Amino acid sequence: MLAAALSIAAPAVPAQLLPPGGGLPSLPGGPIVPTLPPATPAAPDLGGTLNRTMHAVNNALRDPVGRPPDDAHALARDLNGARVVRGEALAMAPTEDSLAVARRLGFTLVRQDRLQPLGLSVAVLRVPDGMRVSEALAVLRKADPAGTYDYNHIYDPGGGLDAGAPGTRTPQGAAGVTRIGMIDAGIDRQHPALAQVRIETKDFAADRPGPATAHGTAVASLLVGQDDDFHGALRGAALYAADVYGGQASGGNAEDIARALAWLAAAEIPVTNISLSGPPNALLAAATAAFIARGHVLVAAVGNDGPAGSVRYPAAYPGVAGATSVDAQLRIQIDANRGPDVAFAARGVDVRAATSGGGYHDVTGTSFAAPIVAARFAVLMTGADSAAAVRAWAALKHAAVDLGVSGRDPIFGYGYLDSPTAAAAVDQPGSTK
């Protein structure tokens, strides 16, 4: 059907048959046709039309973070069914002996990253032809039991982006916060809500900037957006945005997320929002732990697999602030994941956010609750500092509105957090909490 949709028939061009010499014969009484008809218009640029059509269809088929349809040549599955980069195995902090073992087994060293700010290193190994990644990992682990090997897992956005009617105005954000990080997909920097915002970007999935995406644009706007009638949670803040998708089928993989964490650590960004979720992964676990140990705060969406689904990673790792989503009446999002790793709840159902290409739509997902939680941490932290992070956690546990059963619970965590500005208004003298 796609081939039929792309097939464009050339319009018929009327032919002009002329006798030798190019003139029209004359008959008594004058020529049959006194004048030549107007010249036939030039045929349209079919190549350009086809390219534009293919580009439009390709964009329409991409997911909210800009990836093309599931590419069997780029992706595979682990033994639990989670998607991974096909033909790649990750080796954490490999020794020269480990790499020598891998080479003898037929593996090829594709690249080696030193995530210096996190004190980590990782090697990407190409799996021998004809071998599945699961088989390759079993071979590596058996040959080098002291080494740490894993898949290059794929992580997904934590929310849907269905178009809807304009939502309620987002409360004006808190001023004075300087920097916040974001690990996501490409953003539309020309959108009115983001055009005047200071944004530092870094591309990790490709050697060129990736496409603007619906998910990345929405999350960025909820963090730092500012327009005439729209404000994100941290108006006036600078955004450090890591694109780990880049429009690639293998976008959102564990290696690129770890590299993004290292970049944000090097920039000393105190708080980072990651509205992505997926399976456990050895490299992501190590990078997350090192990031938090440096005094950074990581806020992550818990996922949208339904009430029977456990909290996804990295939200489920120790020290990460797992964010779940509620609606305007503080009811839990129907498909939000649950579990002991939920830390805080925030509004993430039918919230107004910027969309790539201009305009605003209502969005729903734990992806869109996480920016509020990240903003609440950011107003309490001026830099990466372990003591400040501990104080921020304590302050927000106290400030959260307890929902559900008393105390921390697997649905709402410690409770509900409003936007920084709304919280500041409640704390004003004369207000009631």
C-alpha positions in Angstrom: 0.0 0.0 0.0 2.9 2.3 0.8 4.3 1.7 -2.7 0.9 2.5 -4.2 0.6 5.7 -2.2 4.0 6.9 -3.4 3.5 6.1 -7.0 2.9 9.3 -9.1 1.8 9.1 -12.7 3.2 11.6 -15.1 0.5 13.9 -16.6 -0.2 13.4 -20.2 1.5 15.8 -22.5 -0.2 16.4 -25.9 2.1 15.7 -28.8 2.4 18.0 -31.8 3.0 16.2 -35.1 4.6 18.5 -37.7 5.6 17.7 -41.3 9.3 18.0 -42.3 10.3 21.6 -42.1 8.1 22.3 -39.2 5.4 24.2 -41.1 1.7 23.5 -41.5 0.4 22.6 -45.0 -1.8 25.2 -46.8 -5.1 24.4 -48.5 -7.3 26.7 -50.6 -8.9 29.2 -48.3 -6.0 29.4 -45.9 -4.2 27.2 -43.4 -6.2 24.6 -41.4 -4.9 26.2 -38.2 -4.1 29.9 -38.7 -1.7 30.0 -35.7 0.3 27.5 -33.6 -1.3 26.6 -30.3 0.4 27.9 -27.2 3.5 26.0 -26.2 2.8 23.0 -23.9 3.8 23.8 -20.3 7.0 22.1 -19.1 6.4 18.8 -17.3 6.4 19.2 -13.6 9.4 18.3 -11.5 8.4 14.7 -10.8 11.6 13.9 -9.0 11.2 16.8 -6.6 7.5 15.9 -6.0 8.4 12.3 -5.3 11.1 13.3 -2.9 8.8 15.7 -1.0 6.1 13.1 -0.9 8.4 10.4 0.4 9.8 12.9 3.0 6.2 13.7 4.2 5.3 10.0 4.4 8.5 9.2 6.2 7.9 12.0 8.8 4.3 10.8 9.3 5.5 7.3 10.1 8.1 8.4 12.7 7.3 8.0 16.3 7.1 10.9 18.8 10.9 10.9 19.3 11.6 11.0 15.6 12.5 7.3 15.0 11.4 5.6 11.7 9.3 2.5 11.9 10.8 -0.4 13.7 13.8 -1.4 11.6 14.6 -5.1 11.7 18.0 -4.4 10.3 18.8 -2.0 13.2 17.0 -3.6 16.2 16.7 -7.0 17.8 15.2 -8.4 21.0 16.7 -9.6 24.3 15.5 -12.8 26.0 12.7 -10.8 27.7 11.5 -9.3 24.5 13.0 -5.8 25.1 14.4 -4.1 22.0 18.2 -3.8 21.7 20.6 -2.5 19.0 21.2 -5.4 16.6 24.7 -6.8 16.5 26.1 -4.8 19.4 27.3 -5.9 22.9 28.5 -3.5 25.6 31.5 -4.2 27.7 31.8 -2.1 30.9 35.3 -1.0 31.9 36.9 -3.6 29.7 40.6 -4.5 30.4 43.0 -5.2 27.6 42.8 -8.9 28.4 39.0 -8.7 28.1 39.2 -7.0 24.7 41.8 -9.6 23.6 39.4 -12.4 24.6 36.6 -10.8 22.6 38.8 -10.5 19.5 39.8 -14.1 19.7 36.1 -15.0 19.8 35.5 -13.0 16.6 34.2 -9.8 18.1 35.2 -6.4 16.6 35.8 -3.3 18.7 33.6 -0.7 17.2 34.4 2.2 19.6 35.4 2.8 23.1 34.0 5.7 25.2 35.6 7.1 28.3 32.8 8.7 30.3 35.4 10.7 32.3 33.1 12.8 34.5 31.4 9.6 35.7 34.6 7.6 36.1 33.4 5.0 33.6 34.4 3.5 30.3 32.5 1.3 27.9 33.4 -0.6 24.7 30.9 -1.3 21.9 31.6 -4.7 20.4 30.3 -5.9 17.0 28.9 -9.4 17.3 30.3 -12.0 14.9 28.2 -12.6 11.8 25.4 -15.1 12.2 25.4 -14.9 16.0 22.5 -13.4 18.0 23.3 -10.8 20.6 21.9 -13.1 23.4 24.2 -15.9 22.2 27.1 -13.4 22.0 26.6 -12.2 25.6 26.5 -15.8 26.8 29.8 -16.5 25.0 31.5 -13.4 26.4 30.3 -14.0 30.0 31.5 -17.6 29.9 34.9 -16.7 28.4 35.4 -13.7 30.7 33.5 -14.2 33.9 35.2 -11.3 35.6 33.9 -8.9 32.9 30.6 -7.0 32.7 28.6 -7.3 29.5 25.1 -6.3 28.5 22.9 -5.5 25.6 22.6 -1.9 24.2 19.0 -1.6 25.2 16.5 0.9 23.7 14.6 3.4 25.9 11.2 4.9 24.9 9.4 8.2 25.7 7.1 8.0 28.7 3.9 9.6 27.2 1.5 9.9 24.4 1.1 13.0 22.2 -2.5 12.8 20.9 -3.7 16.1 19.5 -6.5 17.7 21.5 -8.1 21.0 22.2 -6.0 23.7 23.9 -5.6 22.9 27.6 -5.6 25.2 30.5 -2.8 27.8 30.7 0.3 26.4 32.2 1.2 28.4 35.4 4.0 30.9 35.1 7.3 29.4 36.1 9.7 30.3 38.7 12.3 32.9 37.8 15.9 32.9 38.8 16.8 29.3 38.2 19.8 29.2 35.9 20.2 25.7 34.4 18.4 22.4 34.1 19.2 19.3 32.0 17.1 17.2 29.7 17.8 13.8 28.0 15.2 13.3 25.3 14.8 13.8 21.5 15.2 16.8 19.2 13.3 20.0 20.0 11.7 22.6 17.7 13.8 25.6 18.7 11.8 27.9 16.4 8.6 27.3 18.3 7.4 30.6 19.9 7.6 29.0 23.3 11.3 28.1 22.8 12.6 30.7 20.4 13.7 33.1 23.1 15.0 30.5 25.5 18.7 29.8 26.0 19.2 26.2 24.9 22.5 24.3 24.7 22.2 21.1 22.7 24.3 18.1 22.2 23.7 15.3 19.7 24.6 11.8 20.7 22.8 9.5 18.3 24.1 10.9 15.0 26.9 13.1 13.7 24.4 15.8 12.8 21.5 17.5 14.5 18.4 15.2 14.6 14.9 16.3 13.6 12.6 18.3 15.8 10.2 16.0 17.5 6.9 16.1 19.2 8.1 14.5 22.5 11.3 16.5 22.8 9.5 19.8 22.1 6.7 19.1 24.6 9.1 18.2 27.4 11.3 21.2 26.7 8.3 23.6 26.7 7.1 22.2 30.0 10.5 22.8 31.5 11.5 26.2 30.2 9.0 27.4 27.6 7.8 31.0 27.6 5.2 32.6 25.2 2.5 35.2 25.6 0.0 32.8 27.2 2.2 29.8 28.0 5.0 29.3 30.5 6.9 26.2 31.5 7.8 25.4 35.1 11.2 27.2 35.0 10.8 30.4 33.1 14.1 32.1 32.5 16.2 29.0 33.0 18.8 27.8 30.5 18.2 24.3 29.1 20.9 21.8 28.4 19.3 19.3 26.1 20.8 16.0 25.0 19.3 14.4 21.9 19.8 10.7 22.3 17.5 9.8 19.3 18.7 11.8 16.3 16.0 10.4 14.1 17.8 7.0 14.2 16.1 3.6 14.4 18.5 2.7 17.2 18.0 6.0 19.0 17.5 6.1 22.7 20.0 3.3 23.4 21.8 2.8 26.8 25.2 3.9 25.5 24.0 7.3 24.2 22.0 7.9 27.4 25.2 7.2 29.5 27.2 9.6 27.3 24.5 12.2 27.8 24.7 11.8 31.5 28.5 12.3 31.3 28.1 15.5 29.3 25.6 16.9 31.8 27.9 15.9 34.7 30.8 17.7 33.0 28.7 20.8 32.7 27.8 20.6 36.4 24.0 20.7 35.7 22.4 20.1 39.1 19.1 18.5 38.0 18.3 16.6 34.9 14.9 15.4 33.5 14.7 12.1 31.6 11.2 11.3 30.4 12.3 7.9 29.0 11.9 4.4 30.3 12.9 0.9 29.6 14.5 -2.3 31.0 17.4 -2.6 33.4 20.9 -2.3 31.9 24.3 -2.6 33.5 25.8 0.5 31.8 22.8 2.6 32.5 22.8 1.5 36.2 26.5 2.3 36.6 26.1 5.7 34.8 23.1 6.6 36.9 24.8 5.7 40.2 27.9 7.7 39.3 25.8 10.7 38.3 23.9 10.7 41.6 27.0 10.1 43.6 28.4 13.3 42.2 25.5 15.3 43.8 23.3 15.5 40.7 19.5 14.8 40.9 18.0 12.7 38.2 14.2 12.8 37.7 12.7 10.1 35.5 9.3 9.1 34.3 8.0 5.8 35.8 6.4 4.6 32.6 3.0 4.0 31.1 2.5 0.2 31.0 -0.6 0.1 33.2 -1.2 -0.4 36.9 0.2 -4.0 36.8 3.5 -2.6 35.3 6.4 -2.1 37.7 8.4 1.2 37.6 10.7 1.2 34.6 14.4 2.2 34.4 16.1 4.5 35.1 13.3 5.6 37.4 13.6 2.3 39.4 17.3 2.8 40.2 18.3 3.8 43.7 18.4 7.6 44.2 16.4 8.5 41.1 13.2 10.5 41.6 10.6 8.5 39.8 7.7 10.7 38.7 4.2 9.5 38.1 1.2 11.4 36.6 -2.2 12.6 37.9 -5.0 14.6 36.4 -6.5 17.9 37.5 -8.5 16.1 40.2 -5.3 14.4 41.5 -6.5 11.0 40.3 -3.7 8.7 39.1 -3.2 8.4 35.4 -4.9 5.2 34.4 -1.9 3.5 32.8 0.9 4.9 35.0 3.2 2.2 36.3 3.3 1.5 40.1 5.7 0.3 42.6 8.0 1.2 45.6 10.2 3.3 43.4 7.5 5.9 42.7 8.8 9.1 44.4 6.4 11.9 43.5 3.3 12.6 41.5 2.6 15.7 39.4 0.1 16.8 36.8 0.7 14.8 33.6 -2.8 14.2 32.3 -4.2 16.6 29.6 -1.5 19.2 30.1 -0.9 21.9 27.5 2.5 21.7 25.8 4.1 23.0 22.7 4.1 20.7 19.6 6.7 20.5 16.9 5.9 22.8 14.0 4.0 25.4 16.1 0.9 25.4 18.3 0.0 23.6 21.4 -1.8 20.4 22.3 -2.9 18.5 25.3 -0.6 15.7 26.2 -0.8 12.8 28.7 1.9 10.6 30.2 4.4 10.3 33.0 6.8 12.0 30.6 4.9 15.2 31.2 4.7 15.0 35.0 8.5 14.5 35.3 9.3 18.2 34.3 7.3 19.5 37.2 9.2 17.3 39.7 12.5 18.2 38.1 11.6 21.9 38.4 10.8 21.6 42.1 14.3 20.1 42.7 15.9 22.7 40.5 14.7 25.7 42.5 16.3 24.1 45.5 19.7 23.4 43.9 22.2 25.9 42.6 24.8 23.3 41.7 25.6 19.6 41.9 26.2 18.9 45.6 25.4 15.8 47.5 24.4 17.7 50.7 22.1 20.0 48.7 20.5 17.0 47.0 19.8 15.4 50.4 18.2 18.7 51.7 16.1 19.0 48.5 14.8 15.5 48.8 13.9 16.2 52.5 12.2 19.5 51.6 10.1 17.9 48.8 9.0 14.9 50.9 7.7 17.4 53.4 6.1 19.6 50.8 4.3 16.8 48.9 0.6 16.6 49.3 0.0 13.0 50.6 -2.4 11.1 48.4 -3.8 7.6 48.8 -2.8 5.7 51.9 -0.9 7.6 54.5 2.8 8.0 53.9 4.8 6.8 50.8 2.8 4.4 48.7 3.4 2.6 45.4 0.9 4.7 43.5 1.6 8.3 44.4 5.0 8.0 46.2 5.5 10.7 48.8 2.6 12.6 47.2 1.7 15.4 44.8 4.0 18.3 43.8 2.6 21.4 42.1 4.6 23.7 39.9 7.2 25.9 41.6 5.2 29.1 41.2 2.0 27.5 42.6 4.0 26.1 45.5 5.6 29.5 46.1 2.2 31.2 46.1 1.0 28.7 48.8 4.0 29.5 50.9 3.4 33.3 50.9 2.6 34.9 54.2 -1.1 34.7 54.9 -1.7 31.7 52.7 -2.9 28.3 53.9 -1.3 25.1 53.0 
